[in-house]
Amino acid sequence: MDRLVAEFCRDRHSVGVIAVDPASPFSGGALLGDRVRMTGDVRGRDCFFRSMSAGDAMGGLARATQDAARVLDASGRQVILIETVGVGQSELDVAQATDTVLVVLTPESGDTIQVMKAGLLEIADVFAINKADRPGADSLEQALAGMLDRKPKAPAGWRPPICLTSASLNRGVRGLYDALRRHHDHLAATRGLAERRRRRLESELRRKIDAELTRVFWGELVAPAEMTRWVDALEQREIDPQRLARRVVGERVEAGAQHRNRRA
């Protein structure tokens, strides 16, 4: 991240970095140590760095990540980089939060299998094989290229490039930077940028509405005594959880409709 930020700043971009760290399942705390790796000479860089804990959020991002990105955008940051906690088979929220998805792999770590099972081929716009000075980088590149050959072509014709980098030796970073810029230019030229941003807004709105519905339902529409009765009914096998859930929601929807009709 440090080397990539340096490239953006060298081209006089104002940069914001949001680094999401995994949280402890026991204490809920996080080390927030990503900034420790920002060891380069920061003098002269127009860069703001913000760490945050993922908390109990799934998907690789924190609940406030997109809100923080919006604040950085409003503050005038031209480039916003989001570093996730890492991705597995389901931690792919970054694909719905960014214009360009960079997937960083390393040799000798089983990342070839990770790519195959995690759906990263579908979300990645650019691949970087970091620590490419180590054995296994070439074979990982060949395996990844073979997977991309078998992948159906994207409608807009973009094939994710594979960049070999070594952050510790500062090799290949400029090529990675150029690949990210090319993808942005490709999106802008094919109207993909506007489409992605619109889908991102829709996805974020849906999540916000889901969260608000959950808050209102449990905070205002359900009395503690009702939950006790529902659990008693389940315990006595009078009804199954699925049918009970549908009944509870249906009753609340009907009550809301009757209230609106009376007001009308």
C-alpha positions as CSV (number, residue, x, y, z in Angstrom):
1,M,0.0,0.0,0.0
2,D,2.8,2.4,0.9
3,R,4.5,2.0,-2.5
4,L,1.2,2.4,-4.4
5,V,0.3,5.6,-2.4
6,A,3.7,7.0,-3.3
7,E,2.9,6.5,-7.0
8,F,-0.4,8.3,-6.8
9,C,1.1,11.1,-4.8
10,R,4.0,11.4,-7.3
11,D,1.5,12.2,-9.9
12,R,0.1,14.9,-7.7
13,H,-3.1,13.1,-6.7
14,S,-4.7,13.8,-3.3
15,V,-5.1,10.3,-1.7
16,G,-7.2,8.9,1.1
17,V,-6.6,5.5,2.5
18,I,-9.0,3.4,4.6
19,A,-7.5,0.3,6.1
20,V,-9.9,-2.2,7.6
21,D,-8.4,-4.6,10.2
22,P,-9.9,-7.8,11.5
23,A,-11.4,-7.7,14.9
24,S,-10.9,-10.2,17.7
25,P,-13.9,-12.5,18.1
26,F,-13.3,-12.4,21.9
27,S,-12.7,-8.7,22.8
28,G,-13.9,-7.1,19.6
29,G,-10.7,-5.0,19.4
30,A,-8.3,-4.7,16.5
31,L,-4.6,-3.9,16.3
32,L,-5.1,-1.3,13.6
33,G,-1.5,-1.9,12.5
34,D,-1.9,-1.3,8.8
35,R,-0.4,2.2,9.2
36,V,2.8,0.7,10.6
37,R,3.5,-0.6,7.1
38,M,3.3,3.0,5.8
39,T,7.0,3.4,6.4
40,G,8.0,5.5,3.4
41,D,8.9,9.2,3.4
42,V,5.5,10.8,3.8
43,R,6.9,14.3,3.5
44,G,5.3,16.1,0.5
45,R,2.6,13.5,0.2
46,D,-1.0,14.7,0.1
47,C,-2.3,11.6,1.9
48,F,-4.7,10.9,4.8
49,F,-4.7,7.5,6.4
50,R,-7.6,6.1,8.5
51,S,-7.6,2.7,10.2
52,M,-10.8,1.1,11.4
53,S,-11.9,-2.2,12.9
54,A,-14.1,-4.5,11.0
55,G,-16.0,-5.2,14.2
56,D,-18.7,-7.8,13.8
57,A,-19.3,-6.9,10.1
58,M,-18.8,-9.6,7.5
59,G,-17.7,-9.1,4.0
60,G,-14.2,-7.7,4.5
61,L,-15.2,-4.1,5.3
62,A,-16.4,-2.3,8.3
63,R,-20.0,-1.0,8.6
64,A,-18.6,2.6,8.4
65,T,-16.2,2.1,5.5
66,Q,-18.4,3.6,2.8
67,D,-19.4,6.4,5.0
68,A,-15.7,7.2,5.6
69,A,-15.0,7.0,1.9
70,R,-17.8,9.5,1.3
71,V,-16.3,11.9,3.8
72,L,-12.9,11.6,2.2
73,D,-14.5,12.3,-1.2
74,A,-16.3,15.3,0.1
75,S,-13.0,16.6,1.6
76,G,-11.5,16.6,-1.9
77,R,-9.5,13.4,-2.0
78,Q,-9.1,12.4,-5.7
79,V,-8.2,8.8,-5.1
80,I,-9.5,6.7,-2.2
81,L,-7.9,3.3,-1.5
82,I,-9.6,0.8,0.6
83,E,-7.6,-2.1,2.1
84,T,-9.9,-5.0,3.2
85,V,-9.2,-7.5,5.9
86,G,-8.7,-10.1,3.2
87,V,-11.1,-12.1,1.2
88,G,-12.4,-15.7,1.5
89,Q,-15.4,-17.3,-0.1
90,S,-17.8,-14.6,1.1
91,E,-15.8,-11.5,2.0
92,L,-16.4,-9.8,-1.3
93,D,-18.2,-6.6,-0.3
94,V,-15.3,-4.6,-1.7
95,A,-16.6,-5.4,-5.2
96,Q,-19.7,-3.3,-4.4
97,A,-17.9,-0.5,-2.7
98,T,-15.2,0.5,-5.3
99,D,-14.7,1.4,-8.9
100,T,-11.7,-0.9,-9.3
101,V,-10.9,-4.1,-7.4
102,L,-7.3,-5.0,-7.0
103,V,-6.6,-8.6,-5.8
104,V,-3.2,-9.1,-4.3
105,L,-1.8,-12.7,-4.3
106,T,1.5,-14.1,-3.0
107,P,3.4,-17.2,-4.1
108,E,3.8,-20.2,-1.8
109,S,0.7,-19.4,0.1
110,G,-2.0,-21.5,-1.6
111,D,-3.4,-18.4,-3.3
112,T,-4.1,-20.4,-6.5
113,I,-6.7,-22.5,-4.7
114,Q,-8.0,-19.4,-3.0
115,V,-8.7,-17.7,-6.4
116,M,-10.5,-20.8,-7.7
117,K,-12.8,-21.2,-4.7
118,A,-13.5,-17.6,-3.7
119,G,-14.9,-16.1,-6.8
120,L,-12.1,-13.6,-7.1
121,L,-12.0,-14.2,-10.8
122,E,-15.4,-12.6,-11.0
123,I,-14.7,-9.5,-8.9
124,A,-11.0,-8.7,-9.8
125,D,-10.3,-6.0,-12.2
126,V,-6.5,-6.1,-11.7
127,F,-4.3,-8.9,-10.2
128,A,-1.0,-8.3,-8.4
129,I,1.3,-11.1,-7.5
130,N,3.4,-9.5,-4.7
131,K,6.7,-10.9,-3.4
132,A,7.3,-11.9,-7.0
133,D,11.0,-12.2,-6.3
134,R,10.2,-15.4,-4.4
135,P,10.0,-18.9,-5.9
136,G,6.6,-19.9,-7.2
137,A,5.6,-16.4,-8.6
138,D,5.9,-17.6,-12.2
139,S,3.9,-20.7,-11.7
140,L,1.2,-18.7,-9.9
141,E,1.1,-16.2,-12.8
142,Q,0.7,-19.1,-15.3
143,A,-2.0,-20.7,-13.3
144,L,-3.9,-17.5,-13.0
145,A,-3.5,-16.7,-16.7
146,G,-4.9,-20.1,-17.5
147,M,-8.0,-19.5,-15.3
148,L,-8.6,-16.1,-17.0
149,D,-8.4,-17.8,-20.4
150,R,-11.2,-20.1,-19.4
151,K,-13.3,-17.3,-17.9
152,P,-16.0,-15.9,-20.2
153,K,-15.1,-12.5,-21.6
154,A,-16.5,-9.5,-19.9
155,P,-19.1,-7.6,-21.9
156,A,-16.9,-4.5,-22.1
157,G,-13.9,-6.5,-23.2
158,W,-11.7,-5.9,-20.2
159,R,-9.3,-8.7,-19.3
160,P,-7.7,-8.3,-15.8
161,P,-4.0,-7.8,-16.2
162,I,-1.5,-9.7,-14.0
163,C,1.2,-7.5,-12.5
164,L,4.3,-8.9,-10.8
165,T,5.4,-6.7,-8.0
166,S,7.9,-6.7,-5.1
167,A,7.0,-4.0,-2.6
168,S,10.1,-4.6,-0.5
169,L,12.3,-4.1,-3.6
170,N,10.1,-1.5,-5.1
171,R,9.8,-3.4,-8.3
172,G,6.8,-3.5,-10.6
173,V,4.8,-1.0,-8.6
174,R,4.7,1.6,-11.4
175,G,3.3,-1.0,-13.8
176,L,0.6,-1.9,-11.2
177,Y,-0.2,1.8,-10.9
178,D,-0.5,2.1,-14.7
179,A,-2.8,-0.9,-14.8
180,L,-5.1,0.7,-12.3
181,R,-5.2,3.9,-14.3
182,R,-5.9,2.0,-17.5
183,H,-8.9,0.3,-15.9
184,H,-10.3,3.6,-14.7
185,D,-9.9,5.0,-18.2
186,H,-11.6,1.9,-19.7
187,L,-14.6,2.3,-17.4
188,A,-14.9,6.0,-18.2
189,A,-14.7,5.3,-21.9
190,T,-17.4,2.5,-21.9
191,R,-19.8,4.1,-19.4
192,G,-18.9,1.4,-17.0
193,L,-17.9,3.9,-14.3
194,A,-21.3,5.5,-14.1
195,E,-23.0,2.1,-14.1
196,R,-20.8,0.8,-11.3
197,R,-21.4,3.9,-9.1
198,R,-25.1,3.7,-9.6
199,R,-25.1,0.0,-8.6
200,R,-23.0,0.9,-5.6
201,L,-25.5,3.5,-4.5
202,E,-28.4,1.0,-4.8
203,S,-26.5,-1.7,-2.9
204,E,-25.6,0.7,-0.1
205,L,-29.2,2.0,0.1
206,R,-30.5,-1.5,0.4
207,R,-28.1,-2.2,3.2
208,K,-29.0,1.0,5.0
209,I,-32.7,0.2,4.7
210,D,-32.2,-3.4,6.0
211,A,-30.3,-2.0,9.0
212,E,-33.0,0.6,9.7
213,L,-35.8,-2.0,9.4
214,T,-34.0,-4.2,11.8
215,R,-33.5,-1.4,14.3
216,V,-37.2,-0.3,14.1
217,F,-38.5,-3.8,14.3
218,W,-36.7,-4.9,17.4
219,G,-36.6,-1.5,19.0
220,E,-40.1,-0.3,18.5
221,L,-42.4,-3.1,17.2
222,V,-41.5,-6.1,19.4
223,A,-42.1,-6.1,23.2
224,P,-39.8,-8.3,25.3
225,A,-42.8,-10.3,26.5
226,E,-43.7,-11.2,22.9
227,M,-40.3,-12.8,22.3
228,T,-40.9,-14.9,25.4
229,R,-44.2,-16.1,24.0
230,W,-42.7,-16.9,20.6
231,V,-39.9,-18.9,22.1
232,D,-42.4,-20.8,24.3
233,A,-44.4,-21.7,21.2
234,L,-41.3,-23.0,19.5
235,E,-40.2,-24.9,22.5
236,Q,-43.5,-26.6,22.7
237,R,-43.4,-27.3,19.0
238,E,-46.7,-25.5,18.3
239,I,-45.1,-23.9,15.2
240,D,-41.8,-24.0,13.4
241,P,-39.5,-21.0,13.2
242,Q,-40.1,-20.2,9.5
243,R,-43.9,-20.1,9.8
244,L,-43.7,-18.1,13.0
245,A,-41.3,-15.5,11.4
246,R,-43.7,-15.1,8.5
247,R,-46.7,-14.7,10.9
248,V,-44.9,-12.1,13.0
249,V,-43.8,-10.0,10.0
250,G,-47.2,-10.4,8.4
251,E,-48.9,-9.1,11.5
252,R,-46.7,-6.1,11.7
253,V,-47.2,-5.3,8.0
254,E,-51.0,-5.6,8.3
255,A,-51.0,-3.4,11.5
256,G,-48.9,-0.8,9.7
257,A,-51.3,-0.8,6.7
258,Q,-54.4,-0.4,9.0
259,H,-52.7,2.5,10.7
260,R,-51.9,4.3,7.4
261,N,-55.5,3.7,6.2
262,R,-56.9,5.3,9.4
263,R,-54.7,8.3,9.0
264,A,-55.8,8.7,5.3
